[in-house]
């Protein structure tokens, strides 16, 4: 069962936001940001204009691309950022006792009214060295904001990128369900992972809270504990089920399933006594609760000798009453081999018992599905439940290219991105159809040649989302960002989308930025 | 700078708990727990007594041990667990429309008044297969609680175990600072990691929120961005510093540092012109803000030709005014080699300038310090900043040993644990000095021999922390749990503490539990 929910839009200032209180903890930062703040303040530099950029030095997971994500959480954090008296009191207790009391007075008035955020849209393709987010504002404040914004953008973008890679492997049609909550880094780690797995391309999550708070479609049926909690010796409780049509008398589903079990075992050459009666009782109980959404989890005992015939018995009993089972799930063993065998048995039974839809019911698989396993599975299966990998990878906050920058994506006539161009913000924007000389970014620092090209079209990458304390461009809904991600990925050339050894996507500098960087490198080499 | 804070105690029912609202989200669970709940309810089994156990099938990171952690978060979750009308409305929107409305009425009355939690104390040693936590209560509710309790215990225990391993490598004296917030799985992932790194043996965290909310000691000084934000051409702002004694006239620290730079460079055979003036300006600014807690971050430019002489210049200027610098930090390059060289230069300058304390100031290192790097560093350095690894490892919730169990740790006459004994709860407890026959747990399922032993002393491992909806044993403070962890680890034999290929710690079953298990295995093999 699965149902998309209304999306949680960013709410206007003042309205109730269930997450605002938790998100708005201004002390979510490293202590060294505050010790540096004291020193900036002491040096008379607190209000000096400053900017920092968040970008990937290398895209995660060996990708040529990343997905930009986490902007909504940043907006929520910034809008409500304030140091409450209790926060300042706590800070005073951990900073040296001789810290100037005027510093703490200064903190009392601190808010984001002087802060501006430029960022790539949520869900867009982000390449190495191109900023995902630029924060500008007073030096002291921007320094304090560095840690929370990194924390909010970094993990969200990693999870979204990982999900996008799994979606590329699975192809557009397969259903991908994330169910990693129990292994997540705490409740909020799980909430974030479920949210951004969806943004990156998963269809749904098992995490109910992600559904309630973030509008992620939720899905799920049953686990082994349910199956093994039935022994089969219980008296079936209220086993009567009315036909789907509403016409005709209710039948005892338990008895009906037992009679179908004999026919199924005969057809498949199995022994009915080898099937587990508790497993069948569990399937009957689940089918009674959800006759229109019955799914069998097959591997609590033996998939082929018990789980499968029990599923078929209940599914055919349901069919007799006019209901269609949803399918089965496998959670252990050789998933692909078993899925093949099960599909052929479904075909056989569909034909033998004249229930055509049985041939095509879904076979879902789960159990530590990573990119490698998914690659093997992807061509054969209808539906896959995976847990996106949560590898944390280095994301660097160090600014290597000088100056406040603008960024543009240049497209060829077919609409495929050619390269991303970084330039100084004050330079005139490039124009479609106009020849342009650019300098491909050479990370190794060596000298490289300029490139001349004429983009068929282009778009600016960084938009102002937050200006002087106000959200000035609404963040699209999560589902809209998810669509943008898939659309952008769709335009990217296959050579960049390749998951292993992808061709690096080119990022280039304008003439002016290139000259500025060259000058800096030389002056550094010559010493101060 | 570092200061332990008052610990956040679990607050009595009704008092304000800043985290309660965020933690008490009853929908923090997998949807399949609710679909199963519908089916249990439909089958008349909602109130049937049930129990599940949380344990590690294999201890994480290849350890022979884990640390039990996360209990406090579980208590917080359970105490406030309630499905609010909005939660139930949301559930109704994602479950099939024909779900019996009486099910949702049943959910309205659901709370933890029928739930009992037995658990190993926070911070205690937990071995594979011995439950960290046992939850008993009505089947439907216990099923819903499975995911959030796993989520809360699993990650906390992983982080604590990882921290304990790093502490074993570093030895008891070295200072370990966790600073992983910016790479964490979102804000709460970071909060949890900082909290349980401390419990597992770290000294402090850079995460200010973990200090404020959880009482973790916080520490931190400055980052590269601070150093590089000074060019050196700025006019020093308010550079006058009064002597530490309060006696005598303030001096211009900037000028003083410059004059010391000449002497330092002469002593070390360096050229003062090669040092970066911006770096020195940053050090002076930081020293003016924190004259009693000055630390130099050495690797923004060149450690040996700029960072170190600049640090020494400022440290010696401070010394002239009666202040002692805290030390230096290295964040790149060959940390060990550099630390050696720096220590020898400190000795040389301490002697040359007659500032004895300079010889022994701390050399802190950071930058992706994992177990391997730490092993190399541990013998040489005073203080290490690391980021505990956040590997998620399989934690299984599947119950393989039947029945409600009691667990005891048996000790030899020297107070070292010999083995953990699992038995049925109804069996009489073993006694110190009394001979006992036990069956070592054979995970492979093969037959193994019984063992006879006489424990010198023993202790029960599982205590009742929550009974019928009430917290019935206070959770010790975080710092107390941290002490318990180190004390328990101290008693464990070195062969089990070895980080690579440790000798597995033995877990054994009582005669009765062993017989019960054997019977079950046989009946499974014979089929139902």
Interface residues (C-beta under 8 A of the other chain):
Chain A: X1 X2 X3 X5 X21 X22 X23 X25 X27 X28 X29 X30 X31 X32 X33 X34 X35 X36 X38 X39 X40 X41 X42 X43 X44 X45 X50 X52 X73 X87 X90 X91 X93 X94 X95 X96 X98 X99 X139 X143 X146 X147 X148 X150 X151 X152 X154 X155 X156 X179 X181 X182 X183 X184 X185 X186 X187 X188 X189 X190 X191 X192 X193 X206 X207 X208 X209 X211 X212 X218 X219 X220 X221 X222 X223 X224 X225 X226 X229 X232 X237 X238 X273 X274 X276 X277 X278 X285 X286 X288 X289 X290 X292 X293 X368 X390 X392 X394 X395 X397 X398 X527 X528
Chain B: X1 X3 X5 X21 X22 X23 X25 X27 X28 X29 X30 X31 X32 X33 X34 X35 X36 X38 X39 X40 X41 X42 X43 X44 X45 X50 X52 X73 X87 X90 X91 X93 X94 X95 X96 X98 X99 X139 X143 X146 X147 X148 X150 X151 X152 X154 X155 X156 X179 X181 X182 X183 X184 X185 X186 X187 X188 X189 X190 X191 X192 X193 X206 X207 X208 X209 X211 X212 X218 X219 X220 X221 X222 X223 X224 X225 X226 X229 X232 X237 X238 X273 X274 X275 X276 X277 X278 X285 X286 X288 X289 X290 X292 X293 X368 X390 X392 X394 X395 X397 X398 X527 X528
